[in-house]
Amino acid sequence: MLTMGMTGRMVTNYVGDGRLTYYGVRFVNQVWPGDTLTARAEVAEVREENGQTLVDLTISTTNQDEKFVLTGNATARVD
């Protein structure tokens, strides 16, 4: 769960607090004490919905061996 929270913080640091409309992840590998984690977000799509601009993100977190430990998606409102 800590990995999910840290990855979520990376996303909110990027898009801003209060802008996430969706955040869903899946744990795909174990995280061990001492692991070095890297979180990434990639813009998958920018779209208009109900007069708002939304950005769909593909998110992932990998360990020091580049193995995925978490994958997911997020959507954020942008100005």
Short mmCIF file of the C-alpha atoms (twelve columns), coordinates in Angstrom:
data_MODEL
# 
_entry.id   MODEL 
# 
loop_
_atom_site.group_PDB 
_atom_site.id 
_atom_site.type_symbol 
_atom_site.label_atom_id 
_atom_site.label_alt_id 
_atom_site.label_comp_id 
_atom_site.label_asym_id 
_atom_site.label_seq_id 
_atom_site.Cartn_x 
_atom_site.Cartn_y 
_atom_site.Cartn_z 
_atom_site.pdbx_PDB_model_num 
ATOM 1  C CA . MET A 1  0.000   0.000  0.000   1 
ATOM 2  C CA . LEU A 2  2.911   2.358  0.603   1 
ATOM 3  C CA . THR A 3  3.936   1.909  -3.044  1 
ATOM 4  C CA . MET A 4  0.421   2.898  -4.136  1 
ATOM 5  C CA . GLY A 5  0.512   5.993  -1.936  1 
ATOM 6  C CA . MET A 6  3.951   7.073  -3.121  1 
ATOM 7  C CA . THR A 7  2.966   6.597  -6.763  1 
ATOM 8  C CA . GLY A 8  -0.237  8.548  -6.140  1 
ATOM 9  C CA . ARG A 9  1.791   11.386 -4.629  1 
ATOM 10 C CA . MET A 10 3.937   11.487 -7.781  1 
ATOM 11 C CA . VAL A 11 0.772   11.843 -9.873  1 
ATOM 12 C CA . THR A 12 -0.714  14.610 -7.699  1 
ATOM 13 C CA . ASN A 13 2.630   16.435 -7.656  1 
ATOM 14 C CA . TYR A 14 2.446   16.373 -11.467 1 
ATOM 15 C CA . VAL A 15 -1.222  17.330 -12.008 1 
ATOM 16 C CA . GLY A 16 -1.973  19.219 -8.776  1 
ATOM 17 C CA . ASP A 17 -3.993  18.469 -5.669  1 
ATOM 18 C CA . GLY A 18 -7.729  17.966 -6.157  1 
ATOM 19 C CA . ARG A 19 -7.486  17.298 -9.872  1 
ATOM 20 C CA . LEU A 20 -7.557  13.502 -9.946  1 
ATOM 21 C CA . THR A 21 -10.908 12.081 -11.018 1 
ATOM 22 C CA . TYR A 22 -9.743  8.458  -11.200 1 
ATOM 23 C CA . TYR A 23 -6.817  6.497  -9.785  1 
ATOM 24 C CA . GLY A 24 -6.575  2.726  -10.054 1 
ATOM 25 C CA . VAL A 25 -3.562  0.473  -9.697  1 
ATOM 26 C CA . ARG A 26 -2.584  -3.161 -9.606  1 
ATOM 27 C CA . PHE A 27 0.266   -4.638 -7.592  1 
ATOM 28 C CA . VAL A 28 2.217   -6.905 -9.948  1 
ATOM 29 C CA . ASN A 29 5.350   -7.785 -7.923  1 
ATOM 30 C CA . GLN A 30 6.569   -7.706 -4.344  1 
ATOM 31 C CA . VAL A 31 8.471   -4.714 -2.971  1 
ATOM 32 C CA . TRP A 32 11.252  -5.583 -0.533  1 
ATOM 33 C CA . PRO A 33 13.011  -3.460 2.097   1 
ATOM 34 C CA . GLY A 34 15.928  -1.697 0.438   1 
ATOM 35 C CA . ASP A 35 14.340  -1.613 -3.042  1 
ATOM 36 C CA . THR A 36 14.781  1.588  -5.025  1 
ATOM 37 C CA . LEU A 37 11.519  2.521  -6.724  1 
ATOM 38 C CA . THR A 38 10.895  4.762  -9.715  1 
ATOM 39 C CA . ALA A 39 7.382   6.013  -10.525 1 
ATOM 40 C CA . ARG A 40 6.451   7.133  -14.032 1 
ATOM 41 C CA . ALA A 41 3.402   8.676  -15.683 1 
ATOM 42 C CA . GLU A 42 2.775   8.874  -19.418 1 
ATOM 43 C CA . VAL A 43 0.020   10.865 -21.096 1 
ATOM 44 C CA . ALA A 44 -2.161  8.364  -22.932 1 
ATOM 45 C CA . GLU A 45 -4.870  10.749 -24.133 1 
ATOM 46 C CA . VAL A 46 -6.140  14.305 -23.781 1 
ATOM 47 C CA . ARG A 47 -9.908  14.651 -24.212 1 
ATOM 48 C CA . GLU A 48 -12.889 16.920 -23.606 1 
ATOM 49 C CA . GLU A 49 -15.802 15.729 -21.476 1 
ATOM 50 C CA . ASN A 50 -18.685 17.835 -20.130 1 
ATOM 51 C CA . GLY A 51 -16.776 21.029 -20.901 1 
ATOM 52 C CA . GLN A 52 -13.659 19.915 -19.020 1 
ATOM 53 C CA . THR A 53 -10.267 18.914 -20.370 1 
ATOM 54 C CA . LEU A 54 -9.237  15.513 -19.041 1 
ATOM 55 C CA . VAL A 55 -5.868  13.806 -19.289 1 
ATOM 56 C CA . ASP A 56 -5.669  10.016 -19.116 1 
ATOM 57 C CA . LEU A 57 -2.371  8.773  -17.691 1 
ATOM 58 C CA . THR A 58 -0.725  5.372  -17.738 1 
ATOM 59 C CA . ILE A 59 1.252   4.972  -14.533 1 
ATOM 60 C CA . SER A 60 3.844   2.479  -13.384 1 
ATOM 61 C CA . THR A 61 6.406   1.930  -10.674 1 
ATOM 62 C CA . THR A 62 9.520   -0.183 -11.174 1 
ATOM 63 C CA . ASN A 63 12.251  -1.404 -8.868  1 
ATOM 64 C CA . GLN A 64 16.008  -1.089 -9.321  1 
ATOM 65 C CA . ASP A 65 15.966  -4.096 -11.688 1 
ATOM 66 C CA . GLU A 66 13.361  -2.369 -13.924 1 
ATOM 67 C CA . LYS A 67 10.742  -4.942 -12.849 1 
ATOM 68 C CA . PHE A 68 7.241   -3.536 -12.635 1 
ATOM 69 C CA . VAL A 69 5.882   -3.588 -9.096  1 
ATOM 70 C CA . LEU A 70 2.765   -1.503 -9.790  1 
ATOM 71 C CA . THR A 71 0.813   -0.576 -12.926 1 
ATOM 72 C CA . GLY A 72 -2.321  1.476  -13.369 1 
ATOM 73 C CA . ASN A 73 -4.217  4.379  -14.819 1 
ATOM 74 C CA . ALA A 74 -5.280  7.806  -13.666 1 
ATOM 75 C CA . THR A 75 -7.426  10.604 -15.036 1 
ATOM 76 C CA . ALA A 76 -6.996  14.259 -14.110 1 
ATOM 77 C CA . ARG A 77 -8.761  17.540 -14.870 1 
ATOM 78 C CA . VAL A 78 -6.512  20.189 -16.376 1 
ATOM 79 C CA . ASP A 79 -6.997  23.869 -17.214 1 
# 
